[in-house]
Amino acid sequence: MTTSKLDGVSVATQASVYFDGKCISHGVTFADGSKKSVGVILPATLTFNTGAPEIMECTGGACEYKLSGSDTWVKSSPGEKFSIPGNSKFEIRVTEPYHYICHFG
């Protein structure tokens, strides 16, 4: 099931912009203090580094991702999620705008 909205949250009005505007996200804080980000990645192939573990949830569009140490690209479509370990990296490639929620673990 694809998440279509987040209720009861505080949203940062200043966007985080990465890779010359190819990735734009807004921080979201829940009442319990937990944080996520909501954003879009425009067509590109990008490499992200993680500090904490992350779960990427596709809410629109699609992507292919490749985790550190893997040679396999895996597709992720709306309603699907993939996990990235902490202190790692992953590559992501998109050919259409990829809308996501990043869940920090």
Jmol script that loads the backbone (N, CA, C; Angstrom):
load data "model"
ATOM      1  N   MET A   1       0.840  -1.181   0.000  1.00  0.00           N
ATOM      2  CA  MET A   1       0.000   0.000   0.000  1.00  0.00           C
ATOM      3  C   MET A   1       0.887   1.247   0.000  1.00  0.00           C
ATOM      4  N   THR A   2       0.596   2.175  -0.853  1.00  0.00           N
ATOM      5  CA  THR A   2       1.373   3.401  -0.966  1.00  0.00           C
ATOM      6  C   THR A   2       0.877   4.442   0.029  1.00  0.00           C
ATOM      7  N   THR A   3       1.802   5.032   0.774  1.00  0.00           N
ATOM      8  CA  THR A   3       1.459   6.110   1.691  1.00  0.00           C
ATOM      9  C   THR A   3       1.111   7.339   0.873  1.00  0.00           C
ATOM     10  N   SER A   4      -0.075   7.901   1.077  1.00  0.00           N
ATOM     11  CA  SER A   4      -0.489   9.062   0.286  1.00  0.00           C
ATOM     12  C   SER A   4      -0.420  10.364   1.073  1.00  0.00           C
ATOM     13  N   LYS A   5      -0.410  10.285   2.423  1.00  0.00           N
ATOM     14  CA  LYS A   5      -0.265  11.499   3.221  1.00  0.00           C
ATOM     15  C   LYS A   5       0.229  11.136   4.602  1.00  0.00           C
ATOM     16  N   LEU A   6       0.816  12.118   5.277  1.00  0.00           N
ATOM     17  CA  LEU A   6       1.303  11.964   6.643  1.00  0.00           C
ATOM     18  C   LEU A   6       0.537  12.952   7.505  1.00  0.00           C
ATOM     19  N   ASP A   7      -0.184  12.465   8.504  1.00  0.00           N
ATOM     20  CA  ASP A   7      -0.988  13.326   9.370  1.00  0.00           C
ATOM     21  C   ASP A   7      -0.228  13.703  10.637  1.00  0.00           C
ATOM     22  N   GLY A   8      -0.587  14.846  11.219  1.00  0.00           N
ATOM     23  CA  GLY A   8      -0.074  15.264  12.514  1.00  0.00           C
ATOM     24  C   GLY A   8       1.419  15.478  12.553  1.00  0.00           C
ATOM     25  N   VAL A   9       1.967  16.149  11.550  1.00  0.00           N
ATOM     26  CA  VAL A   9       3.411  16.337  11.471  1.00  0.00           C
ATOM     27  C   VAL A   9       3.775  17.818  11.366  1.00  0.00           C
ATOM     28  N   SER A  10       5.026  18.097  11.622  1.00  0.00           N
ATOM     29  CA  SER A  10       5.620  19.404  11.393  1.00  0.00           C
ATOM     30  C   SER A  10       6.549  19.252  10.191  1.00  0.00           C
ATOM     31  N   VAL A  11       6.443  20.168   9.222  1.00  0.00           N
ATOM     32  CA  VAL A  11       7.235  20.075   7.992  1.00  0.00           C
ATOM     33  C   VAL A  11       8.187  21.266   7.900  1.00  0.00           C
ATOM     34  N   ALA A  12       9.450  20.982   7.631  1.00  0.00           N
ATOM     35  CA  ALA A  12      10.426  22.051   7.411  1.00  0.00           C
ATOM     36  C   ALA A  12      10.093  22.751   6.098  1.00  0.00           C
ATOM     37  N   THR A  13       9.983  24.071   6.146  1.00  0.00           N
ATOM     38  CA  THR A  13       9.634  24.803   4.923  1.00  0.00           C
ATOM     39  C   THR A  13      10.840  25.016   4.013  1.00  0.00           C
ATOM     40  N   GLN A  14      12.038  24.892   4.564  1.00  0.00           N
ATOM     41  CA  GLN A  14      13.250  25.022   3.754  1.00  0.00           C
ATOM     42  C   GLN A  14      13.635  23.638   3.238  1.00  0.00           C
ATOM     43  N   ALA A  15      13.685  23.475   1.933  1.00  0.00           N
ATOM     44  CA  ALA A  15      14.025  22.183   1.341  1.00  0.00           C
ATOM     45  C   ALA A  15      15.524  21.925   1.419  1.00  0.00           C
ATOM     46  N   SER A  16      15.883  20.658   1.489  1.00  0.00           N
ATOM     47  CA  SER A  16      17.268  20.236   1.307  1.00  0.00           C
ATOM     48  C   SER A  16      17.415  19.913  -0.176  1.00  0.00           C
ATOM     49  N   VAL A  17      18.407  20.518  -0.815  1.00  0.00           N
ATOM     50  CA  VAL A  17      18.608  20.342  -2.251  1.00  0.00           C
ATOM     51  C   VAL A  17      19.974  19.707  -2.460  1.00  0.00           C
ATOM     52  N   TYR A  18      19.988  18.568  -3.153  1.00  0.00           N
ATOM     53  CA  TYR A  18      21.215  17.812  -3.388  1.00  0.00           C
ATOM     54  C   TYR A  18      21.442  17.634  -4.886  1.00  0.00           C
ATOM     55  N   PHE A  19      22.697  17.367  -5.237  1.00  0.00           N
ATOM     56  CA  PHE A  19      23.059  17.021  -6.615  1.00  0.00           C
ATOM     57  C   PHE A  19      22.533  18.046  -7.621  1.00  0.00           C
ATOM     58  N   ASP A  20      22.822  19.328  -7.364  1.00  0.00           N
ATOM     59  CA  ASP A  20      22.435  20.413  -8.274  1.00  0.00           C
ATOM     60  C   ASP A  20      20.942  20.402  -8.596  1.00  0.00           C
ATOM     61  N   GLY A  21      20.127  20.078  -7.596  1.00  0.00           N
ATOM     62  CA  GLY A  21      18.677  20.116  -7.773  1.00  0.00           C
ATOM     63  C   GLY A  21      18.065  18.822  -8.267  1.00  0.00           C
ATOM     64  N   LYS A  22      18.853  17.766  -8.408  1.00  0.00           N
ATOM     65  CA  LYS A  22      18.297  16.481  -8.865  1.00  0.00           C
ATOM     66  C   LYS A  22      17.546  15.758  -7.753  1.00  0.00           C
ATOM     67  N   CYS A  23      17.794  16.127  -6.501  1.00  0.00           N
ATOM     68  CA  CYS A  23      17.080  15.553  -5.357  1.00  0.00           C
ATOM     69  C   CYS A  23      16.689  16.687  -4.420  1.00  0.00           C
ATOM     70  N   ILE A  24      15.409  16.768  -4.134  1.00  0.00           N
ATOM     71  CA  ILE A  24      14.886  17.818  -3.257  1.00  0.00           C
ATOM     72  C   ILE A  24      13.989  17.156  -2.219  1.00  0.00           C
ATOM     73  N   SER A  25      14.235  17.452  -0.934  1.00  0.00           N
ATOM     74  CA  SER A  25      13.431  16.834   0.110  1.00  0.00           C
ATOM     75  C   SER A  25      13.109  17.826   1.220  1.00  0.00           C
ATOM     76  N   HIS A  26      12.050  17.513   1.956  1.00  0.00           N
ATOM     77  CA  HIS A  26      11.643  18.290   3.126  1.00  0.00           C
ATOM     78  C   HIS A  26      11.641  17.377   4.341  1.00  0.00           C
ATOM     79  N   GLY A  27      12.188  17.873   5.449  1.00  0.00           N
ATOM     80  CA  GLY A  27      12.180  17.124   6.700  1.00  0.00           C
ATOM     81  C   GLY A  27      10.796  17.155   7.327  1.00  0.00           C
ATOM     82  N   VAL A  28      10.398  16.031   7.894  1.00  0.00           N
ATOM     83  CA  VAL A  28       9.104  15.879   8.545  1.00  0.00           C
ATOM     84  C   VAL A  28       9.361  15.352   9.955  1.00  0.00           C
ATOM     85  N   THR A  29       8.762  15.990  10.964  1.00  0.00           N
ATOM     86  CA  THR A  29       8.896  15.543  12.348  1.00  0.00           C
ATOM     87  C   THR A  29       7.526  15.182  12.886  1.00  0.00           C
ATOM     88  N   PHE A  30       7.419  14.005  13.481  1.00  0.00           N
ATOM     89  CA  PHE A  30       6.172  13.518  14.062  1.00  0.00           C
ATOM     90  C   PHE A  30       6.068  13.947  15.517  1.00  0.00           C
ATOM     91  N   ALA A  31       4.875  13.856  16.083  1.00  0.00           N
ATOM     92  CA  ALA A  31       4.625  14.272  17.463  1.00  0.00           C
ATOM     93  C   ALA A  31       5.538  13.549  18.445  1.00  0.00           C
ATOM     94  N   ASP A  32       5.918  12.307  18.158  1.00  0.00           N
ATOM     95  CA  ASP A  32       6.797  11.542  19.057  1.00  0.00           C
ATOM     96  C   ASP A  32       8.279  11.873  18.862  1.00  0.00           C
ATOM     97  N   GLY A  33       8.573  12.814  17.947  1.00  0.00           N
ATOM     98  CA  GLY A  33       9.953  13.230  17.704  1.00  0.00           C
ATOM     99  C   GLY A  33      10.654  12.468  16.596  1.00  0.00           C
ATOM    100  N   SER A  34      10.034  11.407  16.078  1.00  0.00           N
ATOM    101  CA  SER A  34      10.659  10.669  14.979  1.00  0.00           C
ATOM    102  C   SER A  34      10.671  11.520  13.715  1.00  0.00           C
ATOM    103  N   LYS A  35      11.633  11.245  12.848  1.00  0.00           N
ATOM    104  CA  LYS A  35      11.825  12.068  11.650  1.00  0.00           C
ATOM    105  C   LYS A  35      11.841  11.214  10.391  1.00  0.00           C
ATOM    106  N   LYS A  36      11.355  11.829   9.322  1.00  0.00           N
ATOM    107  CA  LYS A  36      11.401  11.245   7.986  1.00  0.00           C
ATOM    108  C   LYS A  36      11.693  12.399   7.029  1.00  0.00           C
ATOM    109  N   SER A  37      11.926  12.077   5.779  1.00  0.00           N
ATOM    110  CA  SER A  37      11.968  13.125   4.766  1.00  0.00           C
ATOM    111  C   SER A  37      11.083  12.686   3.607  1.00  0.00           C
ATOM    112  N   VAL A  38      10.530  13.676   2.942  1.00  0.00           N
ATOM    113  CA  VAL A  38       9.650  13.455   1.797  1.00  0.00           C
ATOM    114  C   VAL A  38      10.239  14.239   0.638  1.00  0.00           C
ATOM    115  N   GLY A  39      10.407  13.585  -0.504  1.00  0.00           N
ATOM    116  CA  GLY A  39      11.037  14.306  -1.595  1.00  0.00           C
ATOM    117  C   GLY A  39      10.843  13.667  -2.949  1.00  0.00           C
ATOM    118  N   VAL A  40      11.613  14.207  -3.891  1.00  0.00           N
ATOM    119  CA  VAL A  40      11.568  13.732  -5.271  1.00  0.00           C
ATOM    120  C   VAL A  40      12.992  13.728  -5.823  1.00  0.00           C
ATOM    121  N   ILE A  41      13.275  12.704  -6.620  1.00  0.00           N
ATOM    122  CA  ILE A  41      14.534  12.635  -7.358  1.00  0.00           C
ATOM    123  C   ILE A  41      14.183  12.728  -8.834  1.00  0.00           C
ATOM    124  N   LEU A  42      14.802  13.669  -9.516  1.00  0.00           N
ATOM    125  CA  LEU A  42      14.576  13.855 -10.947  1.00  0.00           C
ATOM    126  C   LEU A  42      15.493  12.918 -11.731  1.00  0.00           C
ATOM    127  N   PRO A  43      15.222  12.689 -13.019  1.00  0.00           N
ATOM    128  CA  PRO A  43      16.013  11.723 -13.790  1.00  0.00           C
ATOM    129  C   PRO A  43      17.521  11.944 -13.654  1.00  0.00           C
ATOM    130  N   ALA A  44      18.187  10.892 -13.166  1.00  0.00           N
ATOM    131  CA  ALA A  44      19.632  10.929 -12.926  1.00  0.00           C
ATOM    132  C   ALA A  44      20.061   9.572 -12.383  1.00  0.00           C
ATOM    133  N   THR A  45      21.375   9.372 -12.281  1.00  0.00           N
ATOM    134  CA  THR A  45      21.958   8.268 -11.527  1.00  0.00           C
ATOM    135  C   THR A  45      22.813   8.905 -10.449  1.00  0.00           C
ATOM    136  N   LEU A  46      22.489   8.624  -9.179  1.00  0.00           N
ATOM    137  CA  LEU A  46      23.112   9.296  -8.048  1.00  0.00           C
ATOM    138  C   LEU A  46      23.607   8.277  -7.031  1.00  0.00           C
ATOM    139  N   THR A  47      24.600   8.666  -6.230  1.00  0.00           N
ATOM    140  CA  THR A  47      25.095   7.839  -5.136  1.00  0.00           C
ATOM    141  C   THR A  47      24.856   8.572  -3.822  1.00  0.00           C
ATOM    142  N   PHE A  48      24.163   7.919  -2.890  1.00  0.00           N
ATOM    143  CA  PHE A  48      23.873   8.475  -1.570  1.00  0.00           C
ATOM    144  C   PHE A  48      24.646   7.700  -0.513  1.00  0.00           C
ATOM    145  N   ASN A  49      25.111   8.414   0.505  1.00  0.00           N
ATOM    146  CA  ASN A  49      25.736   7.811   1.672  1.00  0.00           C
ATOM    147  C   ASN A  49      24.750   7.870   2.828  1.00  0.00           C
ATOM    148  N   THR A  50      24.756   6.850   3.676  1.00  0.00           N
ATOM    149  CA  THR A  50      23.875   6.835   4.835  1.00  0.00           C
ATOM    150  C   THR A  50      24.691   6.919   6.115  1.00  0.00           C
ATOM    151  N   GLY A  51      24.103   7.544   7.120  1.00  0.00           N
ATOM    152  CA  GLY A  51      24.652   7.508   8.474  1.00  0.00           C
ATOM    153  C   GLY A  51      23.890   6.430   9.226  1.00  0.00           C
ATOM    154  N   ALA A  52      22.625   6.725   9.496  1.00  0.00           N
ATOM    155  CA  ALA A  52      21.730   5.756  10.138  1.00  0.00           C
ATOM    156  C   ALA A  52      21.099   4.875   9.061  1.00  0.00           C
ATOM    157  N   PRO A  53      20.572   3.708   9.454  1.00  0.00           N
ATOM    158  CA  PRO A  53      19.827   2.891   8.486  1.00  0.00           C
ATOM    159  C   PRO A  53      18.642   3.676   7.931  1.00  0.00           C
ATOM    160  N   GLU A  54      18.284   3.411   6.690  1.00  0.00           N
ATOM    161  CA  GLU A  54      17.170   4.099   6.036  1.00  0.00           C
ATOM    162  C   GLU A  54      16.286   3.089   5.318  1.00  0.00           C
ATOM    163  N   ILE A  55      15.021   3.445   5.193  1.00  0.00           N
ATOM    164  CA  ILE A  55      14.094   2.700   4.353  1.00  0.00           C
ATOM    165  C   ILE A  55      13.524   3.694   3.358  1.00  0.00           C
ATOM    166  N   MET A  56      13.681   3.411   2.082  1.00  0.00           N
ATOM    167  CA  MET A  56      13.136   4.256   1.026  1.00  0.00           C
ATOM    168  C   MET A  56      11.807   3.663   0.572  1.00  0.00           C
ATOM    169  N   GLU A  57      10.750   4.458   0.658  1.00  0.00           N
ATOM    170  CA  GLU A  57       9.419   4.036   0.234  1.00  0.00           C
ATOM    171  C   GLU A  57       9.026   4.820  -1.009  1.00  0.00           C
ATOM    172  N   CYS A  58       8.725   4.137  -2.087  1.00  0.00           N
ATOM    173  CA  CYS A  58       8.311   4.782  -3.329  1.00  0.00           C
ATOM    174  C   CYS A  58       6.833   5.144  -3.238  1.00  0.00           C
ATOM    175  N   THR A  59       6.530   6.436  -3.443  1.00  0.00           N
ATOM    176  CA  THR A  59       5.129   6.884  -3.437  1.00  0.00           C
ATOM    177  C   THR A  59       4.663   7.307  -4.824  1.00  0.00           C
ATOM    178  N   GLY A  60       5.567   7.379  -5.791  1.00  0.00           N
ATOM    179  CA  GLY A  60       5.207   7.728  -7.154  1.00  0.00           C
ATOM    180  C   GLY A  60       6.409   7.587  -8.061  1.00  0.00           C
ATOM    181  N   GLY A  61       6.161   7.279  -9.321  1.00  0.00           N
ATOM    182  CA  GLY A  61       7.266   7.049 -10.250  1.00  0.00           C
ATOM    183  C   GLY A  61       7.883   5.700  -9.976  1.00  0.00           C
ATOM    184  N   ALA A  62       9.152   5.561 -10.262  1.00  0.00           N
ATOM    185  CA  ALA A  62       9.867   4.309 -10.023  1.00  0.00           C
ATOM    186  C   ALA A  62      11.360   4.610 -10.035  1.00  0.00           C
ATOM    187  N   CYS A  63      12.135   3.669  -9.510  1.00  0.00           N
ATOM    188  CA  CYS A  63      13.586   3.794  -9.548  1.00  0.00           C
ATOM    189  C   CYS A  63      14.180   2.403  -9.658  1.00  0.00           C
ATOM    190  N   GLU A  64      15.468   2.386  -9.897  1.00  0.00           N
ATOM    191  CA  GLU A  64      16.265   1.189  -9.738  1.00  0.00           C
ATOM    192  C   GLU A  64      17.363   1.554  -8.752  1.00  0.00           C
ATOM    193  N   TYR A  65      17.691   0.624  -7.866  1.00  0.00           N
ATOM    194  CA  TYR A  65      18.724   0.896  -6.875  1.00  0.00           C
ATOM    195  C   TYR A  65      19.704  -0.269  -6.821  1.00  0.00           C
ATOM    196  N   LYS A  66      20.899   0.057  -6.349  1.00  0.00           N
ATOM    197  CA  LYS A  66      21.951  -0.944  -6.186  1.00  0.00           C
ATOM    198  C   LYS A  66      22.636  -0.649  -4.859  1.00  0.00           C
ATOM    199  N   LEU A  67      22.572  -1.601  -3.942  1.00  0.00           N
ATOM    200  CA  LEU A  67      23.193  -1.435  -2.632  1.00  0.00           C
ATOM    201  C   LEU A  67      24.699  -1.618  -2.720  1.00  0.00           C
ATOM    202  N   SER A  68      25.423  -1.028  -1.787  1.00  0.00           N
ATOM    203  CA  SER A  68      26.871  -1.161  -1.728  1.00  0.00           C
ATOM    204  C   SER A  68      27.249  -2.639  -1.670  1.00  0.00           C
ATOM    205  N   GLY A  69      28.212  -3.041  -2.482  1.00  0.00           N
ATOM    206  CA  GLY A  69      28.667  -4.418  -2.509  1.00  0.00           C
ATOM    207  C   GLY A  69      27.887  -5.313  -3.459  1.00  0.00           C
ATOM    208  N   SER A  70      26.848  -4.773  -4.092  1.00  0.00           N
ATOM    209  CA  SER A  70      26.044  -5.557  -5.026  1.00  0.00           C
ATOM    210  C   SER A  70      26.288  -5.070  -6.450  1.00  0.00           C
ATOM    211  N   ASP A  71      26.124  -5.971  -7.407  1.00  0.00           N
ATOM    212  CA  ASP A  71      26.217  -5.603  -8.817  1.00  0.00           C
ATOM    213  C   ASP A  71      24.843  -5.613  -9.473  1.00  0.00           C
ATOM    214  N   THR A  72      23.792  -5.832  -8.675  1.00  0.00           N
ATOM    215  CA  THR A  72      22.451  -6.021  -9.208  1.00  0.00           C
ATOM    216  C   THR A  72      21.589  -4.780  -9.000  1.00  0.00           C
ATOM    217  N   TRP A  73      20.996  -4.289 -10.083  1.00  0.00           N
ATOM    218  CA  TRP A  73      20.023  -3.206 -10.003  1.00  0.00           C
ATOM    219  C   TRP A  73      18.648  -3.828  -9.749  1.00  0.00           C
ATOM    220  N   VAL A  74      17.899  -3.266  -8.790  1.00  0.00           N
ATOM    221  CA  VAL A  74      16.582  -3.774  -8.407  1.00  0.00           C
ATOM    222  C   VAL A  74      15.567  -2.655  -8.589  1.00  0.00           C
ATOM    223  N   LYS A  75      14.429  -2.965  -9.197  1.00  0.00           N
ATOM    224  CA  LYS A  75      13.394  -1.949  -9.431  1.00  0.00           C
ATOM    225  C   LYS A  75      12.529  -1.776  -8.195  1.00  0.00           C
ATOM    226  N   SER A  76      12.131  -0.533  -7.924  1.00  0.00           N
ATOM    227  CA  SER A  76      11.205  -0.207  -6.844  1.00  0.00           C
ATOM    228  C   SER A  76      10.107   0.678  -7.421  1.00  0.00           C
ATOM    229  N   SER A  77       8.861   0.269  -7.227  1.00  0.00           N
ATOM    230  CA  SER A  77       7.685   0.960  -7.770  1.00  0.00           C
ATOM    231  C   SER A  77       6.792   1.434  -6.622  1.00  0.00           C
ATOM    232  N   PRO A  78       5.739   2.217  -6.906  1.00  0.00           N
ATOM    233  CA  PRO A  78       4.869   2.714  -5.850  1.00  0.00           C
ATOM    234  C   PRO A  78       4.372   1.596  -4.927  1.00  0.00           C
ATOM    235  N   GLY A  79       4.463   1.872  -3.625  1.00  0.00           N
ATOM    236  CA  GLY A  79       4.052   0.915  -2.610  1.00  0.00           C
ATOM    237  C   GLY A  79       5.166  -0.013  -2.170  1.00  0.00           C
ATOM    238  N   GLU A  80       6.316   0.031  -2.858  1.00  0.00           N
ATOM    239  CA  GLU A  80       7.440  -0.832  -2.503  1.00  0.00           C
ATOM    240  C   GLU A  80       8.479  -0.054  -1.704  1.00  0.00           C
ATOM    241  N   LYS A  81       9.235  -0.777  -0.869  1.00  0.00           N
ATOM    242  CA  LYS A  81      10.266  -0.183  -0.022  1.00  0.00           C
ATOM    243  C   LYS A  81      11.559  -0.976  -0.182  1.00  0.00           C
ATOM    244  N   PHE A  82      12.682  -0.297   0.086  1.00  0.00           N
ATOM    245  CA  PHE A  82      13.948  -1.013   0.194  1.00  0.00           C
ATOM    246  C   PHE A  82      14.759  -0.416   1.329  1.00  0.00           C
ATOM    247  N   SER A  83      15.571  -1.266   1.950  1.00  0.00           N
ATOM    248  CA  SER A  83      16.340  -0.884   3.136  1.00  0.00           C
ATOM    249  C   SER A  83      17.811  -0.719   2.803  1.00  0.00           C
ATOM    250  N   ILE A  84      18.420   0.294   3.435  1.00  0.00           N
ATOM    251  CA  ILE A  84      19.839   0.554   3.272  1.00  0.00           C
ATOM    252  C   ILE A  84      20.456   0.531   4.667  1.00  0.00           C
ATOM    253  N   PRO A  85      21.523  -0.233   4.868  1.00  0.00           N
ATOM    254  CA  PRO A  85      22.170  -0.262   6.183  1.00  0.00           C
ATOM    255  C   PRO A  85      22.788   1.089   6.532  1.00  0.00           C
ATOM    256  N   GLY A  86      23.020   1.310   7.820  1.00  0.00           N
ATOM    257  CA  GLY A  86      23.718   2.511   8.263  1.00  0.00           C
ATOM    258  C   GLY A  86      25.172   2.479   7.836  1.00  0.00           C
ATOM    259  N   ASN A  87      25.772   3.648   7.749  1.00  0.00           N
ATOM    260  CA  ASN A  87      27.174   3.792   7.355  1.00  0.00           C
ATOM    261  C   ASN A  87      27.482   3.016   6.080  1.00  0.00           C
ATOM    262  N   SER A  88      26.637   3.220   5.089  1.00  0.00           N
ATOM    263  CA  SER A  88      26.765   2.516   3.823  1.00  0.00           C
ATOM    264  C   SER A  88      26.508   3.510   2.696  1.00  0.00           C
ATOM    265  N   LYS A  89      26.275   2.982   1.508  1.00  0.00           N
ATOM    266  CA  LYS A  89      25.898   3.830   0.382  1.00  0.00           C
ATOM    267  C   LYS A  89      25.064   3.004  -0.579  1.00  0.00           C
ATOM    268  N   PHE A  90      24.358   3.716  -1.450  1.00  0.00           N
ATOM    269  CA  PHE A  90      23.597   3.046  -2.496  1.00  0.00           C
ATOM    270  C   PHE A  90      23.529   3.946  -3.708  1.00  0.00           C
ATOM    271  N   GLU A  91      23.389   3.316  -4.860  1.00  0.00           N
ATOM    272  CA  GLU A  91      23.184   4.057  -6.099  1.00  0.00           C
ATOM    273  C   GLU A  91      21.708   3.970  -6.444  1.00  0.00           C
ATOM    274  N   ILE A  92      21.207   5.036  -7.022  1.00  0.00           N
ATOM    275  CA  ILE A  92      19.812   5.058  -7.452  1.00  0.00           C
ATOM    276  C   ILE A  92      19.770   5.691  -8.834  1.00  0.00           C
ATOM    277  N   ARG A  93      18.970   5.107  -9.710  1.00  0.00           N
ATOM    278  CA  ARG A  93      18.802   5.708 -11.036  1.00  0.00           C
ATOM    279  C   ARG A  93      17.318   5.793 -11.331  1.00  0.00           C
ATOM    280  N   VAL A  94      16.948   6.949 -11.878  1.00  0.00           N
ATOM    281  CA  VAL A  94      15.550   7.190 -12.207  1.00  0.00           C
ATOM    282  C   VAL A  94      15.459   7.770 -13.610  1.00  0.00           C
ATOM    283  N   THR A  95      14.389   7.429 -14.314  1.00  0.00           N
ATOM    284  CA  THR A  95      14.158   7.948 -15.661  1.00  0.00           C
ATOM    285  C   THR A  95      12.912   8.817 -15.708  1.00  0.00           C
ATOM    286  N   GLU A  96      12.173   8.865 -14.592  1.00  0.00           N
ATOM    287  CA  GLU A  96      10.995   9.722 -14.427  1.00  0.00           C
ATOM    288  C   GLU A  96      11.049  10.192 -12.984  1.00  0.00           C
ATOM    289  N   PRO A  97      10.389  11.285 -12.616  1.00  0.00           N
ATOM    290  CA  PRO A  97      10.436  11.718 -11.231  1.00  0.00           C
ATOM    291  C   PRO A  97      10.044  10.583 -10.268  1.00  0.00           C
ATOM    292  N   TYR A  98      10.907  10.358  -9.279  1.00  0.00           N
ATOM    293  CA  TYR A  98      10.727   9.320  -8.266  1.00  0.00           C
ATOM    294  C   TYR A  98      10.358  10.020  -6.958  1.00  0.00           C
ATOM    295  N   HIS A  99       9.150   9.814  -6.480  1.00  0.00           N
ATOM    296  CA  HIS A  99       8.663  10.411  -5.246  1.00  0.00           C
ATOM    297  C   HIS A  99       8.849   9.417  -4.122  1.00  0.00           C
ATOM    298  N   TYR A 100       9.345   9.901  -2.969  1.00  0.00           N
ATOM    299  CA  TYR A 100       9.684   8.968  -1.903  1.00  0.00           C
ATOM    300  C   TYR A 100       9.441   9.545  -0.516  1.00  0.00           C
ATOM    301  N   ILE A 101       9.367   8.616   0.439  1.00  0.00           N
ATOM    302  CA  ILE A 101       9.466   8.926   1.864  1.00  0.00           C
ATOM    303  C   ILE A 101      10.688   8.172   2.346  1.00  0.00           C
ATOM    304  N   CYS A 102      11.595   8.867   2.996  1.00  0.00           N
ATOM    305  CA  CYS A 102      12.764   8.228   3.577  1.00  0.00           C
ATOM    306  C   CYS A 102      12.503   8.079   5.066  1.00  0.00           C
ATOM    307  N   HIS A 103      12.439   6.840   5.530  1.00  0.00           N
ATOM    308  CA  HIS A 103      12.222   6.524   6.945  1.00  0.00           C
ATOM    309  C   HIS A 103      13.594   6.298   7.572  1.00  0.00           C
ATOM    310  N   PHE A 104      13.925   7.080   8.583  1.00  0.00           N
ATOM    311  CA  PHE A 104      15.219   6.937   9.242  1.00  0.00           C
ATOM    312  C   PHE A 104      15.071   5.968  10.402  1.00  0.00           C
ATOM    313  N   GLY A 105      15.992   5.007  10.503  1.00  0.00           N
ATOM    314  CA  GLY A 105      15.910   4.001  11.544  1.00  0.00           C
ATOM    315  C   GLY A 105      17.011   4.152  12.499  1.00  0.00           C
TER     316      GLY A 105
END
end "model"
wireframe off; spacefill off
backbone 0.3
color backbone group
